[in-house]
Amino acid sequence: MSEWLKSNRTLPLTLLMKKLNQKLIGYYRYYGITDNSRELGKFRYFFRRLVFKWLNKRSQKRSYNWVSFDRMFKYFNMPKAKVYVNIFELRKDITYIL
């Protein structure tokens, strides 16, 4: 994620946040199973720190502080960690790859 952010930090903010939103939802859908919510939360925490770091390196002066960054993060409606698959409620008639 860090390398992707480094190479794409010059995109317009709306496009960058849209792509980051898609990447975050994809990560949650892939890894969002029962008993993995703590790790998803950790990923979101480090994800936010990476985005803050690379957005502040877009120019020579600091673009965001944490207060304005939180407002911007909420404005773009970045998803919170969510469990998508509960492995205890899998149906018997559908085959799953586990």
Backbone as JSON Lines, residues from 0, in Angstrom:
{"i":0,"aa":"M","n":[0.84,-1.19,0.0],"ca":[0.0,0.0,0.0],"c":[0.88,1.25,0.0]}
{"i":1,"aa":"S","n":[1.97,1.2,0.72],"ca":[2.85,2.35,0.8],"c":[3.43,2.7,-0.57]}
{"i":2,"aa":"E","n":[3.84,1.71,-1.31],"ca":[4.41,1.98,-2.64],"c":[3.35,2.5,-3.6]}
{"i":3,"aa":"W","n":[2.14,1.97,-3.5],"ca":[1.06,2.47,-4.36],"c":[0.77,3.93,-4.04]}
{"i":4,"aa":"L","n":[0.69,4.26,-2.74],"ca":[0.45,5.64,-2.35],"c":[1.57,6.56,-2.8]}
{"i":5,"aa":"K","n":[2.8,6.08,-2.69],"ca":[3.94,6.89,-3.1],"c":[3.87,7.23,-4.59]}
{"i":6,"aa":"S","n":[3.51,6.26,-5.39],"ca":[3.49,6.49,-6.84],"c":[2.22,7.21,-7.32]}
{"i":7,"aa":"N","n":[1.15,7.21,-6.52],"ca":[-0.11,7.82,-6.95],"c":[-0.54,9.02,-6.12]}
{"i":8,"aa":"R","n":[0.34,9.54,-5.3],"ca":[-0.04,10.66,-4.42],"c":[-0.33,11.95,-5.18]}
{"i":9,"aa":"T","n":[0.08,12.04,-6.43],"ca":[-0.16,13.26,-7.2],"c":[-1.52,13.28,-7.89]}
{"i":10,"aa":"L","n":[-2.28,12.2,-7.77],"ca":[-3.64,12.18,-8.34],"c":[-4.49,13.25,-7.66]}
{"i":11,"aa":"P","n":[-5.51,13.75,-8.33],"ca":[-6.45,14.66,-7.65],"c":[-7.05,13.96,-6.43]}
{"i":12,"aa":"L","n":[-7.29,14.73,-5.38],"ca":[-7.69,14.16,-4.1],"c":[-8.96,13.32,-4.21]}
{"i":13,"aa":"T","n":[-9.95,13.77,-4.97],"ca":[-11.2,13.0,-5.07],"c":[-10.96,11.64,-5.73]}
{"i":14,"aa":"L","n":[-10.15,11.61,-6.77],"ca":[-9.85,10.35,-7.44],"c":[-9.01,9.44,-6.55]}
{"i":15,"aa":"L","n":[-8.02,10.02,-5.88],"ca":[-7.18,9.24,-4.98],"c":[-8.0,8.61,-3.86]}
{"i":16,"aa":"M","n":[-8.88,9.38,-3.25],"ca":[-9.69,8.85,-2.14],"c":[-10.69,7.81,-2.64]}
{"i":17,"aa":"K","n":[-11.2,7.98,-3.86],"ca":[-12.12,6.99,-4.42],"c":[-11.4,5.66,-4.6]}
{"i":18,"aa":"K","n":[-10.18,5.7,-5.14],"ca":[-9.41,4.47,-5.34],"c":[-9.02,3.85,-4.0]}
{"i":19,"aa":"L","n":[-8.65,4.67,-3.03],"ca":[-8.3,4.15,-1.71],"c":[-9.51,3.51,-1.03]}
{"i":20,"aa":"N","n":[-10.67,4.11,-1.24],"ca":[-11.9,3.55,-0.7],"c":[-12.15,2.16,-1.29]}
{"i":21,"aa":"Q","n":[-11.97,2.01,-2.59],"ca":[-12.14,0.72,-3.24],"c":[-11.13,-0.3,-2.72]}
{"i":22,"aa":"K","n":[-9.89,0.12,-2.55],"ca":[-8.87,-0.79,-2.06],"c":[-9.17,-1.23,-0.64]}
{"i":23,"aa":"L","n":[-9.63,-0.31,0.2],"ca":[-9.95,-0.64,1.58],"c":[-11.14,-1.6,1.66]}
{"i":24,"aa":"I","n":[-12.17,-1.37,0.87],"ca":[-13.32,-2.28,0.86],"c":[-12.91,-3.65,0.35]}
{"i":25,"aa":"G","n":[-12.07,-3.7,-0.67],"ca":[-11.58,-4.98,-1.19],"c":[-10.8,-5.74,-0.14]}
{"i":26,"aa":"Y","n":[-9.96,-5.04,0.6],"ca":[-9.19,-5.68,1.67],"c":[-10.13,-6.24,2.73]}
{"i":27,"aa":"Y","n":[-11.12,-5.44,3.13],"ca":[-12.08,-5.89,4.15],"c":[-12.89,-7.09,3.66]}
{"i":28,"aa":"R","n":[-13.28,-7.09,2.42],"ca":[-14.06,-8.22,1.9],"c":[-13.22,-9.49,1.81]}
{"i":29,"aa":"Y","n":[-11.93,-9.35,1.53],"ca":[-11.08,-10.53,1.41],"c":[-10.69,-11.08,2.79]}
{"i":30,"aa":"Y","n":[-10.32,-10.2,3.69],"ca":[-9.85,-10.65,5.01],"c":[-10.9,-10.54,6.1]}
{"i":31,"aa":"G","n":[-12.09,-10.06,5.78],"ca":[-13.12,-9.83,6.78],"c":[-13.9,-11.08,7.14]}
{"i":32,"aa":"I","n":[-13.28,-11.97,7.9],"ca":[-13.97,-13.17,8.37],"c":[-14.04,-13.13,9.89]}
{"i":33,"aa":"T","n":[-14.77,-14.03,10.48],"ca":[-14.94,-14.1,11.92],"c":[-13.58,-14.15,12.62]}
{"i":34,"aa":"D","n":[-13.48,-13.48,13.74],"ca":[-12.28,-13.44,14.6],"c":[-11.11,-12.71,13.95]}
{"i":35,"aa":"N","n":[-11.32,-11.95,12.91],"ca":[-10.24,-11.19,12.29],"c":[-10.47,-9.69,12.42]}
{"i":36,"aa":"S","n":[-11.45,-9.29,13.22],"ca":[-11.79,-7.87,13.3],"c":[-10.68,-7.05,13.94]}
{"i":37,"aa":"R","n":[-9.94,-7.6,14.87],"ca":[-8.83,-6.86,15.49],"c":[-7.76,-6.54,14.46]}
{"i":38,"aa":"E","n":[-7.43,-7.51,13.62],"ca":[-6.42,-7.28,12.58],"c":[-6.92,-6.29,11.53]}
{"i":39,"aa":"L","n":[-8.21,-6.33,11.22],"ca":[-8.77,-5.36,10.28],"c":[-8.68,-3.95,10.85]}
{"i":40,"aa":"G","n":[-8.93,-3.82,12.15],"ca":[-8.8,-2.52,12.8],"c":[-7.36,-2.02,12.78]}
{"i":41,"aa":"K","n":[-6.41,-2.93,13.01],"ca":[-5.0,-2.55,12.94],"c":[-4.63,-2.1,11.54]}
{"i":42,"aa":"F","n":[-5.14,-2.81,10.53],"ca":[-4.85,-2.44,9.15],"c":[-5.39,-1.05,8.86]}
{"i":43,"aa":"R","n":[-6.6,-0.75,9.3],"ca":[-7.19,0.57,9.06],"c":[-6.36,1.65,9.74]}
{"i":44,"aa":"Y","n":[-5.88,1.38,10.94],"ca":[-5.05,2.33,11.67],"c":[-3.77,2.64,10.89]}
{"i":45,"aa":"F","n":[-3.07,1.6,10.44],"ca":[-1.84,1.81,9.68],"c":[-2.11,2.41,8.3]}
{"i":46,"aa":"F","n":[-3.24,2.05,7.72],"ca":[-3.66,2.62,6.45],"c":[-3.84,4.13,6.58]}
{"i":47,"aa":"R","n":[-4.52,4.57,7.64],"ca":[-4.72,5.99,7.87],"c":[-3.4,6.72,8.06]}
{"i":48,"aa":"R","n":[-2.48,6.11,8.78],"ca":[-1.17,6.73,8.99],"c":[-0.4,6.87,7.68]}
{"i":49,"aa":"L","n":[-0.49,5.83,6.83],"ca":[0.19,5.9,5.53],"c":[-0.41,7.0,4.64]}
{"i":50,"aa":"V","n":[-1.72,7.08,4.61],"ca":[-2.37,8.11,3.79],"c":[-1.98,9.49,4.3]}
{"i":51,"aa":"F","n":[-1.98,9.68,5.61],"ca":[-1.58,10.95,6.2],"c":[-0.14,11.3,5.81]}
{"i":52,"aa":"K","n":[0.74,10.33,5.89],"ca":[2.15,10.54,5.55],"c":[2.31,10.97,4.1]}
{"i":53,"aa":"W","n":[1.7,10.22,3.17],"ca":[1.93,10.5,1.75],"c":[1.16,11.71,1.26]}
{"i":54,"aa":"L","n":[0.03,12.05,1.87],"ca":[-0.66,13.28,1.48],"c":[0.12,14.5,1.95]}
{"i":55,"aa":"N","n":[0.8,14.37,3.06],"ca":[1.62,15.49,3.53],"c":[2.91,15.65,2.75]}
{"i":56,"aa":"K","n":[3.26,14.68,1.94],"ca":[4.46,14.79,1.11],"c":[4.14,15.23,-0.31]}
{"i":57,"aa":"R","n":[2.92,15.68,-0.53],"ca":[2.54,16.14,-1.86],"c":[3.16,17.5,-2.17]}
{"i":58,"aa":"S","n":[3.45,18.27,-1.18],"ca":[4.07,19.57,-1.4],"c":[5.18,19.75,-0.37]}
{"i":59,"aa":"Q","n":[5.85,20.89,-0.41],"ca":[6.96,21.11,0.5],"c":[6.5,21.52,1.89]}
{"i":60,"aa":"K","n":[5.3,21.98,2.0],"ca":[4.78,22.28,3.33],"c":[3.74,21.25,3.71]}
{"i":61,"aa":"R","n":[3.49,21.14,4.96],"ca":[2.56,20.14,5.46],"c":[1.13,20.5,5.06]}
{"i":62,"aa":"S","n":[0.45,19.57,4.43],"ca":[-0.9,19.83,3.93],"c":[-1.98,19.63,4.99]}
{"i":63,"aa":"Y","n":[-1.79,18.67,5.87],"ca":[-2.81,18.3,6.84],"c":[-2.22,18.19,8.23]}
{"i":64,"aa":"N","n":[-3.03,18.55,9.22],"ca":[-2.77,18.11,10.58],"c":[-3.81,17.03,10.87]}
{"i":65,"aa":"W","n":[-3.75,16.42,12.04],"ca":[-4.65,15.28,12.27],"c":[-6.12,15.68,12.33]}
{"i":66,"aa":"V","n":[-6.4,16.88,12.79],"ca":[-7.8,17.32,12.88],"c":[-8.39,17.5,11.48]}
{"i":67,"aa":"S","n":[-7.67,18.21,10.62],"ca":[-8.2,18.41,9.26],"c":[-8.18,17.11,8.46]}
{"i":68,"aa":"F","n":[-7.21,16.24,8.75],"ca":[-7.17,14.95,8.06],"c":[-8.36,14.09,8.46]}
{"i":69,"aa":"D","n":[-8.72,14.08,9.74],"ca":[-9.9,13.32,10.18],"c":[-11.17,13.84,9.53]}
{"i":70,"aa":"R","n":[-11.28,15.17,9.41],"ca":[-12.45,15.73,8.73],"c":[-12.51,15.29,7.28]}
{"i":71,"aa":"M","n":[-11.35,15.32,6.61],"ca":[-11.3,14.91,5.21],"c":[-11.61,13.42,5.07]}
{"i":72,"aa":"F","n":[-11.11,12.61,5.98],"ca":[-11.35,11.16,5.96],"c":[-12.84,10.87,6.13]}
{"i":73,"aa":"K","n":[-13.5,11.61,7.01],"ca":[-14.93,11.43,7.21],"c":[-15.73,11.95,6.01]}
{"i":74,"aa":"Y","n":[-15.26,13.04,5.41],"ca":[-15.94,13.61,4.25],"c":[-15.99,12.61,3.1]}
{"i":75,"aa":"F","n":[-14.88,11.9,2.88],"ca":[-14.84,10.91,1.8],"c":[-15.41,9.57,2.21]}
{"i":76,"aa":"N","n":[-15.93,9.49,3.43],"ca":[-16.66,8.31,3.9],"c":[-15.84,7.02,3.77]}
{"i":77,"aa":"M","n":[-14.64,7.06,4.32],"ca":[-13.79,5.87,4.27],"c":[-14.38,4.81,5.19]}
{"i":78,"aa":"P","n":[-14.5,3.59,4.7],"ca":[-15.2,2.55,5.45],"c":[-14.44,2.11,6.7]}
{"i":79,"aa":"K","n":[-15.19,1.7,7.69],"ca":[-14.6,1.14,8.91],"c":[-14.46,-0.36,8.73]}
{"i":80,"aa":"A","n":[-13.64,-0.96,9.57],"ca":[-13.41,-2.4,9.5],"c":[-14.72,-3.14,9.74]}
{"i":81,"aa":"K","n":[-14.98,-4.15,8.94],"ca":[-16.24,-4.88,9.02],"c":[-16.01,-6.34,8.68]}
{"i":82,"aa":"V","n":[-16.66,-7.23,9.42],"ca":[-16.6,-8.66,9.13],"c":[-17.69,-8.97,8.11]}
{"i":83,"aa":"Y","n":[-17.3,-9.52,6.97],"ca":[-18.25,-9.82,5.9],"c":[-18.7,-11.27,5.91]}
{"i":84,"aa":"V","n":[-17.86,-12.19,6.43],"ca":[-18.21,-13.61,6.43],"c":[-18.12,-14.14,7.85]}
{"i":85,"aa":"N","n":[-19.23,-14.66,8.34],"ca":[-19.25,-15.31,9.64],"c":[-19.1,-16.81,9.39]}
{"i":86,"aa":"I","n":[-17.95,-17.37,9.74],"ca":[-17.7,-18.78,9.42],"c":[-18.54,-19.73,10.26]}
{"i":87,"aa":"F","n":[-19.19,-19.22,11.29],"ca":[-20.05,-20.08,12.11],"c":[-21.46,-20.2,11.55]}
{"i":88,"aa":"E","n":[-21.8,-19.38,10.56],"ca":[-23.13,-19.41,9.97],"c":[-23.11,-19.81,8.5]}
{"i":89,"aa":"L","n":[-22.13,-20.57,8.09],"ca":[-22.07,-21.01,6.69],"c":[-23.15,-22.05,6.44]}
{"i":90,"aa":"R","n":[-23.76,-21.96,5.29],"ca":[-24.82,-22.92,4.97],"c":[-24.21,-24.23,4.49]}
{"i":91,"aa":"K","n":[-24.87,-25.31,4.77],"ca":[-24.37,-26.64,4.42],"c":[-24.56,-26.96,2.94]}
{"i":92,"aa":"D","n":[-25.56,-26.34,2.3],"ca":[-25.86,-26.69,0.91],"c":[-24.95,-25.96,-0.1]}
{"i":93,"aa":"I","n":[-24.15,-25.03,0.37],"ca":[-23.23,-24.3,-0.51],"c":[-21.81,-24.73,-0.17]}
{"i":94,"aa":"T","n":[-21.02,-25.01,-1.19],"ca":[-19.64,-25.39,-0.93],"c":[-18.78,-24.14,-0.85]}
{"i":95,"aa":"Y","n":[-17.97,-24.08,0.16],"ca":[-17.05,-22.96,0.37],"c":[-15.64,-23.49,0.32]}
{"i":96,"aa":"I","n":[-14.74,-22.66,-0.11],"ca":[-13.33,-23.04,-0.07],"c":[-12.76,-22.44,1.2]}
{"i":97,"aa":"L","n":[-12.41,-23.29,2.14],"ca":[-11.85,-22.83,3.42],"c":[-10.51,-23.44,3.65]}
